[in-house]
Amino acid sequence: MMKYQCNLILAAVSSVLLISPKGTDAWTGIVPPSDRLSSSSRLVTPRTATTTLLPARRTDASDDHVEIACPSSRRSFLTKQAAAALAAAAVVSGAQPSLAADGDDELVDVYFGCGCFWHVHHEFVEAERKILGRSDDELTARAGYAGGKAGSVGGKVCYHNAPNVADYGKLGHAEVVSMRIPASKFQDFAVEYCKLFDKDGFRPDQSGDRGTEYRNLVGIPGGKSSPLAQQLVKASVATGDKLDFAVGKGDDKDVPKVSFIMDTADYPSFVAEQYHQFHDGFKLDENYPASYNSLGAKFAKKGEDFGSCPNGMMGLGIGGL
Protein backbone atom coordinates (compact mmCIF):
# COMPACT_ATOMS: atom_id res chain seq x y z
CA MET A 1 0.00 0.00 0.00
CA MET A 2 1.38 3.37 -1.00
CA LYS A 3 1.25 6.07 1.68
CA TYR A 4 1.46 9.73 0.73
CA GLN A 5 2.13 12.25 3.42
CA CYS A 6 0.94 15.48 1.88
CA ASN A 7 -2.52 16.60 0.86
CA LEU A 8 -1.37 19.77 -0.85
CA ILE A 9 1.73 20.24 -2.97
CA LEU A 10 3.46 23.54 -3.54
CA ALA A 11 4.67 23.78 -7.14
CA ALA A 12 6.74 26.52 -8.73
CA VAL A 13 6.10 27.12 -12.40
CA SER A 14 8.41 29.56 -14.15
CA SER A 15 7.70 31.04 -17.59
CA VAL A 16 5.82 27.96 -18.74
CA LEU A 17 3.67 27.80 -21.85
CA LEU A 18 0.93 25.22 -21.69
CA ILE A 19 -0.65 23.54 -24.67
CA SER A 20 -3.86 21.78 -23.71
CA PRO A 21 -6.54 20.02 -25.70
CA LYS A 22 -8.83 20.08 -22.68
CA GLY A 23 -11.67 22.51 -22.07
CA THR A 24 -11.86 23.70 -18.47
CA ASP A 25 -10.86 20.94 -16.08
CA ALA A 26 -7.18 20.13 -16.62
CA TRP A 27 -4.59 21.35 -14.15
CA THR A 28 -6.09 24.80 -13.75
CA GLY A 29 -4.00 25.06 -10.60
CA ILE A 30 -0.92 25.46 -12.80
CA VAL A 31 -2.18 27.59 -15.68
CA PRO A 32 -5.57 29.33 -15.87
CA PRO A 33 -7.79 28.54 -18.87
CA SER A 34 -6.93 31.88 -20.48
CA ASP A 35 -3.28 30.80 -20.72
CA ARG A 36 -3.89 27.36 -22.15
CA LEU A 37 -3.96 26.29 -25.78
CA SER A 38 -7.04 24.38 -26.88
CA SER A 39 -7.14 22.09 -29.89
CA SER A 40 -8.46 25.00 -31.95
CA SER A 41 -5.86 27.51 -30.73
CA ARG A 42 -2.30 28.14 -31.86
CA LEU A 43 -0.29 30.22 -29.38
CA VAL A 44 -0.33 31.32 -25.78
CA THR A 45 1.64 33.94 -23.88
CA PRO A 46 4.42 32.94 -21.46
CA ARG A 47 3.43 33.36 -17.85
CA THR A 48 5.53 35.20 -15.35
CA ALA A 49 6.99 33.17 -12.50
CA THR A 50 4.31 32.15 -10.07
CA THR A 51 3.79 29.82 -7.16
CA THR A 52 0.50 27.96 -7.02
CA LEU A 53 -1.07 25.68 -4.46
CA LEU A 54 -2.26 22.59 -6.29
CA PRO A 55 -5.12 20.29 -5.33
CA ALA A 56 -4.15 17.05 -3.61
CA ARG A 57 -2.70 14.74 -6.24
CA ARG A 58 0.07 12.19 -6.41
CA THR A 59 3.13 13.90 -7.83
CA ASP A 60 6.81 14.36 -7.23
CA ALA A 61 9.45 17.00 -7.82
CA SER A 62 13.16 16.33 -8.03
CA ASP A 63 13.71 17.23 -4.40
CA ASP A 64 10.56 15.58 -3.00
CA HIS A 65 10.55 11.93 -1.94
CA VAL A 66 7.61 9.68 -1.18
CA GLU A 67 8.19 6.61 0.95
CA ILE A 68 6.93 3.33 -0.50
CA ALA A 69 6.28 0.33 1.70
CA CYS A 70 7.15 -2.25 -0.95
CA PRO A 71 8.93 -2.20 -4.33
CA SER A 72 6.42 -1.50 -7.09
CA SER A 73 8.68 -2.07 -10.11
CA ARG A 74 11.58 -4.13 -11.29
CA ARG A 75 13.64 -0.90 -11.38
CA SER A 76 12.97 0.06 -7.76
CA PHE A 77 13.72 -3.46 -6.52
CA LEU A 78 17.03 -3.69 -8.36
CA THR A 79 18.06 -0.19 -7.33
CA LYS A 80 17.50 -0.94 -3.65
CA GLN A 81 19.54 -4.13 -3.93
CA ALA A 82 22.36 -2.29 -5.66
CA ALA A 83 22.52 0.50 -3.10
CA ALA A 84 23.59 -1.93 -0.39
CA ALA A 85 26.52 -3.16 -2.45
CA LEU A 86 27.93 0.00 -4.00
CA ALA A 87 31.16 -0.17 -2.01
CA ALA A 88 32.04 -3.43 -3.76
CA ALA A 89 30.87 -2.38 -7.21
CA ALA A 90 33.07 -3.24 -10.17
CA VAL A 91 32.98 -0.77 -13.03
CA VAL A 92 33.10 -2.03 -16.58
CA SER A 93 33.20 0.21 -19.67
CA GLY A 94 33.85 -0.15 -23.36
CA ALA A 95 33.53 1.88 -26.55
CA GLN A 96 31.55 0.75 -29.59
CA PRO A 97 31.78 1.79 -33.25
CA SER A 98 29.49 4.57 -34.44
CA LEU A 99 26.18 4.11 -36.19
CA ALA A 100 25.92 5.32 -39.77
CA ALA A 101 23.44 8.19 -40.26
CA ASP A 102 20.35 7.84 -42.40
CA GLY A 103 20.36 10.47 -45.15
CA ASP A 104 16.64 10.36 -45.96
CA ASP A 105 15.49 13.98 -45.63
CA GLU A 106 11.86 12.88 -45.20
CA LEU A 107 12.71 11.41 -41.82
CA VAL A 108 12.69 13.30 -38.52
CA ASP A 109 14.41 12.47 -35.24
CA VAL A 110 11.95 12.53 -32.32
CA TYR A 111 11.73 11.10 -28.83
CA PHE A 112 9.06 10.23 -26.29
CA GLY A 113 9.35 9.93 -22.51
CA CYS A 114 6.80 8.30 -20.23
CA GLY A 115 8.39 6.93 -17.07
CA CYS A 116 10.81 4.00 -17.25
CA PHE A 117 12.08 3.62 -20.82
CA TRP A 118 12.15 -0.20 -20.85
CA HIS A 119 8.43 -0.70 -21.47
CA VAL A 120 8.16 2.42 -23.65
CA HIS A 121 10.98 1.12 -25.86
CA HIS A 122 9.12 -2.10 -26.53
CA GLU A 123 5.91 -0.27 -27.41
CA PHE A 124 7.65 1.94 -29.96
CA VAL A 125 9.48 -1.00 -31.50
CA GLU A 126 6.07 -2.56 -32.02
CA ALA A 127 4.84 0.75 -33.45
CA GLU A 128 7.69 0.83 -35.97
CA ARG A 129 6.78 -2.68 -37.04
CA LYS A 130 3.04 -2.00 -37.23
CA ILE A 131 2.97 1.53 -38.67
CA LEU A 132 6.05 1.44 -40.89
CA GLY A 133 6.43 -2.28 -41.54
CA ARG A 134 10.06 -2.20 -40.45
CA SER A 135 12.07 -5.36 -39.99
CA ASP A 136 14.36 -5.95 -37.02
CA ASP A 137 17.33 -4.60 -38.98
CA GLU A 138 15.43 -1.40 -39.78
CA LEU A 139 14.29 -0.55 -36.25
CA THR A 140 15.44 2.87 -35.02
CA ALA A 141 13.85 3.05 -31.55
CA ARG A 142 16.53 3.32 -28.86
CA ALA A 143 16.42 3.94 -25.13
CA GLY A 144 18.10 7.19 -24.19
CA TYR A 145 18.20 10.35 -22.08
CA ALA A 146 17.00 13.89 -22.90
CA GLY A 147 15.56 17.11 -21.54
CA GLY A 148 18.34 18.39 -19.30
CA LYS A 149 19.97 21.81 -19.55
CA ALA A 150 23.46 20.49 -18.90
CA GLY A 151 23.71 18.35 -22.02
CA SER A 152 26.56 15.86 -21.72
CA VAL A 153 29.84 15.64 -19.82
CA GLY A 154 32.73 14.84 -22.12
CA GLY A 155 30.23 13.53 -24.65
CA LYS A 156 28.70 11.17 -22.10
CA VAL A 157 25.30 10.85 -20.46
CA CYS A 158 25.12 7.76 -18.28
CA TYR A 159 22.78 5.80 -16.10
CA HIS A 160 23.43 5.89 -12.34
CA ASN A 161 26.85 4.40 -11.70
CA ALA A 162 29.27 3.87 -8.82
CA PRO A 163 31.94 6.40 -9.94
CA ASN A 164 29.21 8.98 -10.60
CA VAL A 165 30.20 9.60 -14.21
CA ALA A 166 27.85 11.92 -16.13
CA ASP A 167 24.78 10.74 -14.19
CA TYR A 168 21.73 11.50 -16.32
CA GLY A 169 19.58 12.44 -13.35
CA LYS A 170 22.10 14.96 -12.07
CA LEU A 171 22.33 16.41 -15.58
CA GLY A 172 18.59 17.03 -15.56
CA HIS A 173 17.66 14.41 -18.14
CA ALA A 174 14.69 12.09 -18.27
CA GLU A 175 14.45 8.59 -19.74
CA VAL A 176 13.19 8.65 -23.34
CA VAL A 177 12.93 6.52 -26.44
CA SER A 178 14.28 8.15 -29.59
CA MET A 179 13.54 7.13 -33.15
CA ARG A 180 13.77 8.28 -36.75
CA ILE A 181 10.41 8.25 -38.51
CA PRO A 182 8.71 9.89 -41.50
CA ALA A 183 7.25 13.25 -40.52
CA SER A 184 4.00 12.23 -42.21
CA LYS A 185 3.64 9.38 -39.68
CA PHE A 186 4.39 11.40 -36.55
CA GLN A 187 0.75 11.68 -35.51
CA ASP A 188 0.40 7.89 -35.67
CA PHE A 189 3.34 7.56 -33.29
CA ALA A 190 1.94 10.33 -31.09
CA VAL A 191 -1.26 8.31 -30.80
CA GLU A 192 0.78 5.32 -29.62
CA TYR A 193 2.43 7.58 -27.05
CA CYS A 194 -0.87 8.85 -25.71
CA LYS A 195 -2.13 5.28 -25.44
CA LEU A 196 0.60 4.62 -22.87
CA PHE A 197 -1.35 6.72 -20.34
CA ASP A 198 -4.41 5.38 -18.55
CA LYS A 199 -7.90 6.87 -18.71
CA ASP A 200 -6.96 9.46 -16.06
CA GLY A 201 -3.77 10.54 -17.82
CA PHE A 202 -1.34 8.69 -15.56
CA ARG A 203 1.58 6.74 -16.98
CA PRO A 204 1.91 2.99 -16.29
CA ASP A 205 4.54 3.36 -13.56
CA GLN A 206 3.12 6.53 -12.00
CA SER A 207 3.01 4.90 -8.56
CA GLY A 208 6.47 3.37 -8.91
CA ASP A 209 9.10 5.40 -10.74
CA ARG A 210 8.63 9.10 -9.98
CA GLY A 211 10.72 12.25 -10.20
CA THR A 212 12.32 14.31 -12.92
CA GLU A 213 14.11 11.29 -14.40
CA TYR A 214 10.73 9.79 -15.28
CA ARG A 215 8.79 12.89 -16.34
CA ASN A 216 6.68 12.92 -19.48
CA LEU A 217 8.21 14.67 -22.48
CA VAL A 218 8.19 14.68 -26.28
CA GLY A 219 11.09 15.91 -28.41
CA ILE A 220 10.37 17.24 -31.90
CA PRO A 221 12.33 19.45 -34.32
CA GLY A 222 11.23 23.04 -33.71
CA GLY A 223 9.49 22.31 -30.41
CA LYS A 224 6.28 24.29 -29.86
CA SER A 225 6.70 26.07 -33.19
CA SER A 226 6.66 22.83 -35.16
CA PRO A 227 3.46 21.68 -36.89
CA LEU A 228 4.16 18.38 -35.16
CA ALA A 229 3.17 20.02 -31.86
CA GLN A 230 -0.40 20.46 -33.08
CA GLN A 231 -0.40 16.86 -34.28
CA LEU A 232 0.58 15.83 -30.77
CA VAL A 233 -2.41 17.73 -29.36
CA LYS A 234 -4.71 16.10 -31.92
CA ALA A 235 -3.36 12.67 -30.98
CA SER A 236 -4.21 13.36 -27.35
CA VAL A 237 -7.74 14.42 -28.26
CA ALA A 238 -8.18 11.30 -30.40
CA THR A 239 -7.18 9.02 -27.53
CA GLY A 240 -9.42 10.42 -24.82
CA ASP A 241 -8.14 13.95 -24.19
CA LYS A 242 -6.05 12.81 -21.23
CA LEU A 243 -2.95 15.02 -21.36
CA ASP A 244 -1.84 18.63 -21.24
CA PHE A 245 1.35 19.75 -22.98
CA ALA A 246 3.75 22.36 -21.60
CA VAL A 247 6.73 23.89 -23.37
CA GLY A 248 9.80 22.36 -21.76
CA LYS A 249 12.48 24.68 -20.42
CA GLY A 250 14.90 21.94 -19.46
CA ASP A 251 15.25 20.22 -16.05
CA ASP A 252 11.45 20.28 -15.83
CA LYS A 253 9.47 18.84 -12.93
CA ASP A 254 7.61 15.56 -13.00
CA VAL A 255 3.99 16.68 -13.22
CA PRO A 256 1.29 14.01 -13.62
CA LYS A 257 -0.94 14.34 -16.69
CA VAL A 258 1.42 16.90 -18.28
CA SER A 259 3.98 16.19 -21.01
CA PHE A 260 6.69 18.71 -21.88
CA ILE A 261 7.36 19.56 -25.52
CA MET A 262 11.09 19.88 -26.17
CA ASP A 263 12.89 21.31 -29.19
CA THR A 264 15.35 18.61 -30.26
CA ALA A 265 17.76 21.28 -31.50
CA ASP A 266 18.12 22.59 -27.94
CA TYR A 267 17.49 19.34 -26.09
CA PRO A 268 18.81 16.41 -28.14
CA SER A 269 18.62 12.83 -26.95
CA PHE A 270 21.65 10.79 -25.88
CA VAL A 271 21.62 7.04 -26.47
CA ALA A 272 21.56 4.87 -23.35
CA GLU A 273 23.93 2.02 -22.56
CA GLN A 274 23.62 -1.24 -24.47
CA TYR A 275 22.28 -3.11 -21.44
CA HIS A 276 19.26 -0.79 -21.36
CA GLN A 277 18.39 -1.47 -24.99
CA PHE A 278 15.52 -3.88 -25.74
CA HIS A 279 15.17 -4.65 -22.04
CA ASP A 280 12.26 -6.40 -20.37
CA GLY A 281 9.56 -4.08 -19.02
CA PHE A 282 9.52 -2.53 -15.55
CA LYS A 283 6.81 -4.88 -14.26
CA LEU A 284 7.99 -8.12 -12.70
CA ASP A 285 5.80 -10.12 -15.07
CA GLU A 286 6.61 -8.08 -18.21
CA ASN A 287 9.15 -10.26 -19.96
CA TYR A 288 9.74 -10.03 -23.70
CA PRO A 289 11.06 -12.80 -25.98
CA ALA A 290 14.78 -13.45 -26.34
CA SER A 291 14.53 -12.42 -29.99
CA TYR A 292 13.68 -8.91 -28.74
CA ASN A 293 16.17 -8.82 -25.85
CA SER A 294 19.03 -9.80 -28.17
CA LEU A 295 18.55 -6.93 -30.61
CA GLY A 296 20.90 -4.56 -28.75
CA ALA A 297 23.78 -7.02 -29.01
CA LYS A 298 23.04 -7.56 -32.68
CA PHE A 299 23.14 -3.82 -33.42
CA ALA A 300 26.36 -3.47 -31.41
CA LYS A 301 27.93 -6.31 -33.37
CA LYS A 302 27.07 -4.45 -36.57
CA GLY A 303 28.93 -1.39 -35.29
CA GLU A 304 26.35 0.70 -33.45
CA ASP A 305 27.83 2.89 -30.70
CA PHE A 306 26.14 2.64 -27.31
CA GLY A 307 28.78 4.76 -25.60
CA SER A 308 31.44 3.99 -23.01
CA CYS A 309 29.64 4.69 -19.75
CA PRO A 310 30.27 2.57 -16.65
CA ASN A 311 27.94 -0.41 -16.59
CA GLY A 312 25.47 0.63 -13.93
CA MET A 313 25.59 0.86 -10.15
CA MET A 314 27.54 -2.35 -9.62
CA GLY A 315 29.26 -2.70 -12.97
CA LEU A 316 27.09 -5.64 -13.96
CA GLY A 317 25.25 -4.05 -16.87
CA ILE A 318 22.05 -5.88 -15.92
CA GLY A 319 18.85 -4.04 -14.98
CA GLY A 320 20.76 -0.87 -14.16
CA LEU A 321 23.19 -2.66 -11.81
C-alpha positions, 0 to 999 in steps of 0.5 A: 500500500502506497502512503502519501504524506501530503494533501497539498503540494506547492509547485513553482512554475516559471515562464511555462507555456501550456498547450492543452486540448482540454476545455476547463478541467485540466490542471487549472491550478498550474495555468488558468484557462486563459493561458492554455492552448485548446485544440483549436488555438495556436499560441499562448503567452508565457506566464511570469513566474508564479507559485501555485497551491495545487489540489491534492494529487500524487506527484513528485518534484526532483527534491521531493521523496515519497516513501513506498512500503514495498517495491512496485517495479523491477527498477525500484527493486534492483536499485535498492539491492544495488545501493547496499553493495555500491562499495564493492561495485566493479565498473566495466566500460567499453567503446563501440563503433558509431552508427551510420546516419540515415540520409533520408530527408523525409525522416525526422528524429523525435523522442518520447518519454513516459516513465521508465524507458524499458516498457516504452521502448518495446511499445515503440518498437512494435509501433515501428513494425506496425505503422512502418512495416520495419524489420528488425534490422530497420528498427530505429527506436533506442532507449536514451536520455534527454531534456536536461539543460546540462547536455553531456559531460565529455560527450557522455550521459550515463545511467546511475553508476558507482563512480558517478560519471555523467549521471543523467539524473544529475544532468537534468535528463529524463528517460526517453525513447528516440527514433527516426520516422517519417514526418508524415507518420508522426501523428500515428506515433503520437497516438501510440504515445498517448495510449501509454497513459491510462484513462486518467492521464497517468503513466503505467509506472506513476506509482512506482518510478517518480521524479524528474528522471521519469517525467513525461516529455516529447522531443520534436524538431522546432518544439512548440513552433513545429506543426508536429506540436499540433499533431501531438495535441490532436493525438491526445484528443483522439485518444481520450483527451487525457494530457496537457502539454507544456513547453519544456524549459529543461530540467522540468518537474515531474507533473502528472498528466502533463507532457513537456514539448522539447525542441530537439535542437536545444534538447537532443537525446543521448543514447543509453547504454547497451544493457538498457536497450531492448530490455524487459519491461519494468513490471515483474511479469513483463518479460519479452522474448529473447529475440527482442532482448538480443537486438541490442547485441546484434546492433552493437555487433554491426557497429552501433555505438552505445557509448562507453559509460560505466555499466550501472551501479555495480558494474554488472550491466544488468537491470541498471546494476 
